[in-house]
Amino acid sequence: MARWFVGILMLAGCDQLFGLDEVTARDAAPGEPMLACPAGYDLQSTISPSRYRSVQTLTTWDTALLDCNGDGDRTHLLVLSDETERTDVLALLATRGETSSIWIGLSDRNIEDEFFWVTAEPVGIPPLRQTPPWSAGQPDNFSGNQDCVSIVGAAGQGAGLFDDGTCDSNYHYVCECDAWMPEPGNY
């Protein structure tokens, strides 16, 4: 994720920064300049500059990850940056008739019980980084090999909530294209 600082710098000490605001690429607001997403990213949120591609092919988490990453350097398996994006994406999927569970870009494959987004964004729902919206009793790592996360489909108990499962299960998935603003040039 691109990061830069804007504002006025006033030095009061070598280790203090004043008047600066951190800006990240995902801070781009709808309507702001953004880079084009690959063909097929036709689901547009009203609250996020990201675009989404719903894939209604049953596949494993690894295959979904490779497919999304293969679309470009700004594409990845769905990362839900906040609760508003989660509910908005679920509503977008409902308009397409998607009722199945879907893979998202969250797993604890590297360190058990420590979940990470595929983009390395902090896990949790801002602004307070609350615990992600897990289904009751989740994550449970049932049988010791549930490392990949899906959103429970509309027909399931706990619809719209997170569930850890085996990465070789087959679900639909959603790819996300970060509609980043271009990096600042000469400043």
ChimeraX commands (.cxc) that place a marker at each C-alpha (Angstrom):
marker #1 position 0.00,0.00,0.00 radius 0.5
marker #1 position 1.43,3.38,-0.96 radius 0.5
marker #1 position 1.95,5.83,1.88 radius 0.5
marker #1 position 2.99,9.44,1.92 radius 0.5
marker #1 position 2.64,12.43,4.19 radius 0.5
marker #1 position 1.12,15.80,3.44 radius 0.5
marker #1 position 1.13,18.99,5.47 radius 0.5
marker #1 position 3.60,21.39,7.01 radius 0.5
marker #1 position 6.59,20.06,8.89 radius 0.5
marker #1 position 7.76,22.05,11.89 radius 0.5
marker #1 position 10.70,20.57,13.74 radius 0.5
marker #1 position 10.55,20.80,17.49 radius 0.5
marker #1 position 12.85,17.87,18.06 radius 0.5
marker #1 position 14.55,15.29,15.92 radius 0.5
marker #1 position 11.95,12.67,16.67 radius 0.5
marker #1 position 8.77,14.76,16.42 radius 0.5
marker #1 position 6.61,15.50,13.40 radius 0.5
marker #1 position 3.94,18.15,13.51 radius 0.5
marker #1 position 1.27,19.21,11.07 radius 0.5
marker #1 position 1.52,16.04,9.00 radius 0.5
marker #1 position -1.29,13.71,8.04 radius 0.5
marker #1 position -0.59,10.21,6.80 radius 0.5
marker #1 position -2.34,9.43,3.54 radius 0.5
marker #1 position -2.63,5.92,2.17 radius 0.5
marker #1 position -3.64,4.78,-1.26 radius 0.5
marker #1 position -6.89,3.35,0.09 radius 0.5
marker #1 position -7.89,6.81,1.34 radius 0.5
marker #1 position -9.00,7.78,-2.15 radius 0.5
marker #1 position -12.63,8.87,-2.07 radius 0.5
marker #1 position -15.19,7.93,-4.71 radius 0.5
marker #1 position -14.95,10.35,-7.61 radius 0.5
marker #1 position -11.25,11.05,-7.03 radius 0.5
marker #1 position -8.76,10.28,-9.80 radius 0.5
marker #1 position -7.99,6.59,-9.97 radius 0.5
marker #1 position -6.23,4.12,-12.16 radius 0.5
marker #1 position -8.23,1.84,-14.42 radius 0.5
marker #1 position -9.03,-1.68,-13.26 radius 0.5
marker #1 position -8.79,-4.72,-15.54 radius 0.5
marker #1 position -11.79,-5.85,-17.57 radius 0.5
marker #1 position -14.38,-7.73,-15.55 radius 0.5
marker #1 position -14.12,-5.56,-12.44 radius 0.5
marker #1 position -17.62,-4.25,-12.97 radius 0.5
marker #1 position -19.05,-4.17,-9.44 radius 0.5
marker #1 position -18.70,-0.61,-8.18 radius 0.5
marker #1 position -19.30,0.31,-4.58 radius 0.5
marker #1 position -20.89,3.61,-3.64 radius 0.5
marker #1 position -18.68,3.95,-0.56 radius 0.5
marker #1 position -15.31,2.68,-1.76 radius 0.5
marker #1 position -13.19,3.52,-4.80 radius 0.5
marker #1 position -12.40,-0.18,-5.20 radius 0.5
marker #1 position -13.99,-2.28,-7.91 radius 0.5
marker #1 position -14.87,-5.93,-7.58 radius 0.5
marker #1 position -15.11,-9.02,-9.77 radius 0.5
marker #1 position -17.45,-11.77,-8.62 radius 0.5
marker #1 position -16.37,-15.24,-9.74 radius 0.5
marker #1 position -19.10,-17.84,-9.53 radius 0.5
marker #1 position -16.80,-20.79,-10.11 radius 0.5
marker #1 position -16.21,-23.17,-7.22 radius 0.5
marker #1 position -12.50,-23.28,-6.42 radius 0.5
marker #1 position -9.96,-23.57,-3.62 radius 0.5
marker #1 position -8.59,-20.57,-1.72 radius 0.5
marker #1 position -5.16,-20.91,-3.36 radius 0.5
marker #1 position -6.62,-21.00,-6.87 radius 0.5
marker #1 position -8.80,-17.98,-6.08 radius 0.5
marker #1 position -5.76,-16.12,-4.73 radius 0.5
marker #1 position -3.71,-16.86,-7.84 radius 0.5
marker #1 position -6.54,-15.84,-10.16 radius 0.5
marker #1 position -7.08,-12.50,-8.42 radius 0.5
marker #1 position -3.36,-11.73,-8.16 radius 0.5
marker #1 position -2.93,-12.62,-11.83 radius 0.5
marker #1 position -5.18,-9.76,-12.94 radius 0.5
marker #1 position -2.61,-7.07,-12.12 radius 0.5
marker #1 position -0.46,-5.47,-9.45 radius 0.5
marker #1 position -3.45,-3.79,-7.77 radius 0.5
marker #1 position -5.73,-6.83,-7.71 radius 0.5
marker #1 position -6.13,-9.37,-4.94 radius 0.5
marker #1 position -8.63,-11.59,-3.18 radius 0.5
marker #1 position -11.27,-9.48,-1.42 radius 0.5
marker #1 position -10.02,-7.44,1.56 radius 0.5
marker #1 position -12.70,-5.81,3.69 radius 0.5
marker #1 position -11.20,-2.63,5.09 radius 0.5
marker #1 position -14.17,-1.75,7.26 radius 0.5
marker #1 position -17.69,-2.77,8.22 radius 0.5
marker #1 position -19.26,-0.42,5.69 radius 0.5
marker #1 position -17.32,-2.03,2.86 radius 0.5
marker #1 position -18.33,-5.50,4.09 radius 0.5
marker #1 position -22.05,-4.71,4.08 radius 0.5
marker #1 position -21.79,-2.82,0.79 radius 0.5
marker #1 position -20.00,-5.68,-0.99 radius 0.5
marker #1 position -22.55,-8.17,0.36 radius 0.5
marker #1 position -25.35,-5.96,-1.00 radius 0.5
marker #1 position -23.60,-5.76,-4.40 radius 0.5
marker #1 position -23.27,-9.54,-4.49 radius 0.5
marker #1 position -26.94,-9.96,-3.59 radius 0.5
marker #1 position -27.90,-7.90,-6.66 radius 0.5
marker #1 position -26.04,-10.52,-8.72 radius 0.5
marker #1 position -27.90,-13.35,-7.02 radius 0.5
marker #1 position -24.81,-14.55,-5.12 radius 0.5
marker #1 position -26.00,-16.62,-2.15 radius 0.5
marker #1 position -23.06,-19.02,-1.75 radius 0.5
marker #1 position -20.16,-18.67,0.66 radius 0.5
marker #1 position -17.22,-16.78,-0.86 radius 0.5
marker #1 position -13.50,-16.82,-0.21 radius 0.5
marker #1 position -11.95,-13.59,1.08 radius 0.5
marker #1 position -8.28,-12.66,1.37 radius 0.5
marker #1 position -7.87,-13.51,5.04 radius 0.5
marker #1 position -5.98,-16.48,6.50 radius 0.5
marker #1 position -3.85,-17.70,9.38 radius 0.5
marker #1 position -1.68,-19.98,7.26 radius 0.5
marker #1 position 1.61,-18.43,8.39 radius 0.5
marker #1 position 0.94,-18.28,12.14 radius 0.5
marker #1 position -1.93,-20.25,13.66 radius 0.5
marker #1 position -4.64,-18.01,15.18 radius 0.5
marker #1 position -3.01,-14.84,13.78 radius 0.5
marker #1 position -5.04,-13.77,10.78 radius 0.5
marker #1 position -3.56,-11.60,8.04 radius 0.5
marker #1 position -5.10,-9.97,4.97 radius 0.5
marker #1 position -3.37,-10.77,1.68 radius 0.5
marker #1 position -2.52,-7.05,1.37 radius 0.5
marker #1 position -0.96,-6.90,4.86 radius 0.5
marker #1 position -3.60,-4.41,6.00 radius 0.5
marker #1 position -4.38,-4.57,9.72 radius 0.5
marker #1 position -6.94,-7.20,10.63 radius 0.5
marker #1 position -10.08,-5.93,12.26 radius 0.5
marker #1 position -12.83,-3.53,11.47 radius 0.5
marker #1 position -11.85,0.15,11.79 radius 0.5
marker #1 position -11.98,2.60,13.41 radius 0.5
marker #1 position -11.23,0.70,16.61 radius 0.5
marker #1 position -9.86,-2.46,14.97 radius 0.5
marker #1 position -12.63,-4.49,16.54 radius 0.5
marker #1 position -12.57,-8.23,16.09 radius 0.5
marker #1 position -13.74,-9.22,12.60 radius 0.5
marker #1 position -17.39,-10.30,12.39 radius 0.5
marker #1 position -17.00,-14.05,12.95 radius 0.5
marker #1 position -19.89,-16.50,12.91 radius 0.5
marker #1 position -20.74,-17.94,16.34 radius 0.5
marker #1 position -17.93,-20.20,17.59 radius 0.5
marker #1 position -15.51,-19.08,14.87 radius 0.5
marker #1 position -12.66,-19.19,14.23 radius 0.5
marker #1 position -12.40,-22.72,15.57 radius 0.5
marker #1 position -9.68,-24.36,13.44 radius 0.5
marker #1 position -11.79,-27.53,13.44 radius 0.5
marker #1 position -9.65,-30.66,12.93 radius 0.5
marker #1 position -6.55,-28.46,13.09 radius 0.5
marker #1 position -6.48,-27.42,9.45 radius 0.5
marker #1 position -8.89,-24.51,8.95 radius 0.5
marker #1 position -6.64,-21.68,7.83 radius 0.5
marker #1 position -8.58,-19.81,5.13 radius 0.5
marker #1 position -11.56,-17.53,5.63 radius 0.5
marker #1 position -14.86,-17.28,3.78 radius 0.5
marker #1 position -17.97,-15.19,4.22 radius 0.5
marker #1 position -20.96,-17.40,4.93 radius 0.5
marker #1 position -23.49,-17.31,2.09 radius 0.5
marker #1 position -26.98,-15.84,2.39 radius 0.5
marker #1 position -28.54,-19.28,2.75 radius 0.5
marker #1 position -26.27,-20.36,5.64 radius 0.5
marker #1 position -26.51,-19.87,9.38 radius 0.5
marker #1 position -24.51,-16.76,10.21 radius 0.5
marker #1 position -24.95,-15.31,6.72 radius 0.5
marker #1 position -22.51,-12.50,5.94 radius 0.5
marker #1 position -20.16,-13.41,8.78 radius 0.5
marker #1 position -16.63,-14.84,8.68 radius 0.5
marker #1 position -15.87,-18.56,8.96 radius 0.5
marker #1 position -12.51,-20.32,8.92 radius 0.5
marker #1 position -12.37,-23.42,6.75 radius 0.5
marker #1 position -10.00,-25.77,5.02 radius 0.5
marker #1 position -8.20,-24.02,2.17 radius 0.5
marker #1 position -8.97,-26.88,-0.21 radius 0.5
marker #1 position -12.74,-26.41,0.15 radius 0.5
marker #1 position -14.46,-25.08,-2.96 radius 0.5
marker #1 position -16.27,-21.73,-2.82 radius 0.5
marker #1 position -17.04,-18.84,-5.10 radius 0.5
marker #1 position -14.79,-15.80,-4.60 radius 0.5
marker #1 position -14.48,-12.06,-5.15 radius 0.5
marker #1 position -11.42,-10.26,-6.50 radius 0.5
marker #1 position -10.81,-6.62,-5.61 radius 0.5
marker #1 position -9.04,-3.95,-7.63 radius 0.5
marker #1 position -7.68,-1.13,-5.50 radius 0.5
marker #1 position -8.58,2.06,-7.30 radius 0.5
marker #1 position -5.54,3.86,-5.99 radius 0.5
marker #1 position -4.83,7.44,-6.75 radius 0.5
marker #1 position -1.56,7.76,-8.64 radius 0.5
marker #1 position 1.53,8.27,-6.50 radius 0.5
marker #1 position 2.38,11.94,-6.10 radius 0.5
marker #1 position 4.94,13.15,-8.62 radius 0.5
marker #1 position 7.45,15.86,-7.98 radius 0.5
marker #1 position 6.49,17.58,-4.78 radius 0.5
marker link #1:1,2 radius 0.2
marker link #1:2,3 radius 0.2
marker link #1:3,4 radius 0.2
marker link #1:4,5 radius 0.2
marker link #1:5,6 radius 0.2
marker link #1:6,7 radius 0.2
marker link #1:7,8 radius 0.2
marker link #1:8,9 radius 0.2
marker link #1:9,10 radius 0.2
marker link #1:10,11 radius 0.2
marker link #1:11,12 radius 0.2
marker link #1:12,13 radius 0.2
marker link #1:13,14 radius 0.2
marker link #1:14,15 radius 0.2
marker link #1:15,16 radius 0.2
marker link #1:16,17 radius 0.2
marker link #1:17,18 radius 0.2
marker link #1:18,19 radius 0.2
marker link #1:19,20 radius 0.2
marker link #1:20,21 radius 0.2
marker link #1:21,22 radius 0.2
marker link #1:22,23 radius 0.2
marker link #1:23,24 radius 0.2
marker link #1:24,25 radius 0.2
marker link #1:25,26 radius 0.2
marker link #1:26,27 radius 0.2
marker link #1:27,28 radius 0.2
marker link #1:28,29 radius 0.2
marker link #1:29,30 radius 0.2
marker link #1:30,31 radius 0.2
marker link #1:31,32 radius 0.2
marker link #1:32,33 radius 0.2
marker link #1:33,34 radius 0.2
marker link #1:34,35 radius 0.2
marker link #1:35,36 radius 0.2
marker link #1:36,37 radius 0.2
marker link #1:37,38 radius 0.2
marker link #1:38,39 radius 0.2
marker link #1:39,40 radius 0.2
marker link #1:40,41 radius 0.2
marker link #1:41,42 radius 0.2
marker link #1:42,43 radius 0.2
marker link #1:43,44 radius 0.2
marker link #1:44,45 radius 0.2
marker link #1:45,46 radius 0.2
marker link #1:46,47 radius 0.2
marker link #1:47,48 radius 0.2
marker link #1:48,49 radius 0.2
marker link #1:49,50 radius 0.2
marker link #1:50,51 radius 0.2
marker link #1:51,52 radius 0.2
marker link #1:52,53 radius 0.2
marker link #1:53,54 radius 0.2
marker link #1:54,55 radius 0.2
marker link #1:55,56 radius 0.2
marker link #1:56,57 radius 0.2
marker link #1:57,58 radius 0.2
marker link #1:58,59 radius 0.2
marker link #1:59,60 radius 0.2
marker link #1:60,61 radius 0.2
marker link #1:61,62 radius 0.2
marker link #1:62,63 radius 0.2
marker link #1:63,64 radius 0.2
marker link #1:64,65 radius 0.2
marker link #1:65,66 radius 0.2
marker link #1:66,67 radius 0.2
marker link #1:67,68 radius 0.2
marker link #1:68,69 radius 0.2
marker link #1:69,70 radius 0.2
marker link #1:70,71 radius 0.2
marker link #1:71,72 radius 0.2
marker link #1:72,73 radius 0.2
marker link #1:73,74 radius 0.2
marker link #1:74,75 radius 0.2
marker link #1:75,76 radius 0.2
marker link #1:76,77 radius 0.2
marker link #1:77,78 radius 0.2
marker link #1:78,79 radius 0.2
marker link #1:79,80 radius 0.2
marker link #1:80,81 radius 0.2
marker link #1:81,82 radius 0.2
marker link #1:82,83 radius 0.2
marker link #1:83,84 radius 0.2
marker link #1:84,85 radius 0.2
marker link #1:85,86 radius 0.2
marker link #1:86,87 radius 0.2
marker link #1:87,88 radius 0.2
marker link #1:88,89 radius 0.2
marker link #1:89,90 radius 0.2
marker link #1:90,91 radius 0.2
marker link #1:91,92 radius 0.2
marker link #1:92,93 radius 0.2
marker link #1:93,94 radius 0.2
marker link #1:94,95 radius 0.2
marker link #1:95,96 radius 0.2
marker link #1:96,97 radius 0.2
marker link #1:97,98 radius 0.2
marker link #1:98,99 radius 0.2
marker link #1:99,100 radius 0.2
marker link #1:100,101 radius 0.2
marker link #1:101,102 radius 0.2
marker link #1:102,103 radius 0.2
marker link #1:103,104 radius 0.2
marker link #1:104,105 radius 0.2
marker link #1:105,106 radius 0.2
marker link #1:106,107 radius 0.2
marker link #1:107,108 radius 0.2
marker link #1:108,109 radius 0.2
marker link #1:109,110 radius 0.2
marker link #1:110,111 radius 0.2
marker link #1:111,112 radius 0.2
marker link #1:112,113 radius 0.2
marker link #1:113,114 radius 0.2
marker link #1:114,115 radius 0.2
marker link #1:115,116 radius 0.2
marker link #1:116,117 radius 0.2
marker link #1:117,118 radius 0.2
marker link #1:118,119 radius 0.2
marker link #1:119,120 radius 0.2
marker link #1:120,121 radius 0.2
marker link #1:121,122 radius 0.2
marker link #1:122,123 radius 0.2
marker link #1:123,124 radius 0.2
marker link #1:124,125 radius 0.2
marker link #1:125,126 radius 0.2
marker link #1:126,127 radius 0.2
marker link #1:127,128 radius 0.2
marker link #1:128,129 radius 0.2
marker link #1:129,130 radius 0.2
marker link #1:130,131 radius 0.2
marker link #1:131,132 radius 0.2
marker link #1:132,133 radius 0.2
marker link #1:133,134 radius 0.2
marker link #1:134,135 radius 0.2
marker link #1:135,136 radius 0.2
marker link #1:136,137 radius 0.2
marker link #1:137,138 radius 0.2
marker link #1:138,139 radius 0.2
marker link #1:139,140 radius 0.2
marker link #1:140,141 radius 0.2
marker link #1:141,142 radius 0.2
marker link #1:142,143 radius 0.2
marker link #1:143,144 radius 0.2
marker link #1:144,145 radius 0.2
marker link #1:145,146 radius 0.2
marker link #1:146,147 radius 0.2
marker link #1:147,148 radius 0.2
marker link #1:148,149 radius 0.2
marker link #1:149,150 radius 0.2
marker link #1:150,151 radius 0.2
marker link #1:151,152 radius 0.2
marker link #1:152,153 radius 0.2
marker link #1:153,154 radius 0.2
marker link #1:154,155 radius 0.2
marker link #1:155,156 radius 0.2
marker link #1:156,157 radius 0.2
marker link #1:157,158 radius 0.2
marker link #1:158,159 radius 0.2
marker link #1:159,160 radius 0.2
marker link #1:160,161 radius 0.2
marker link #1:161,162 radius 0.2
marker link #1:162,163 radius 0.2
marker link #1:163,164 radius 0.2
marker link #1:164,165 radius 0.2
marker link #1:165,166 radius 0.2
marker link #1:166,167 radius 0.2
marker link #1:167,168 radius 0.2
marker link #1:168,169 radius 0.2
marker link #1:169,170 radius 0.2
marker link #1:170,171 radius 0.2
marker link #1:171,172 radius 0.2
marker link #1:172,173 radius 0.2
marker link #1:173,174 radius 0.2
marker link #1:174,175 radius 0.2
marker link #1:175,176 radius 0.2
marker link #1:176,177 radius 0.2
marker link #1:177,178 radius 0.2
marker link #1:178,179 radius 0.2
marker link #1:179,180 radius 0.2
marker link #1:180,181 radius 0.2
marker link #1:181,182 radius 0.2
marker link #1:182,183 radius 0.2
marker link #1:183,184 radius 0.2
marker link #1:184,185 radius 0.2
marker link #1:185,186 radius 0.2
marker link #1:186,187 radius 0.2
view
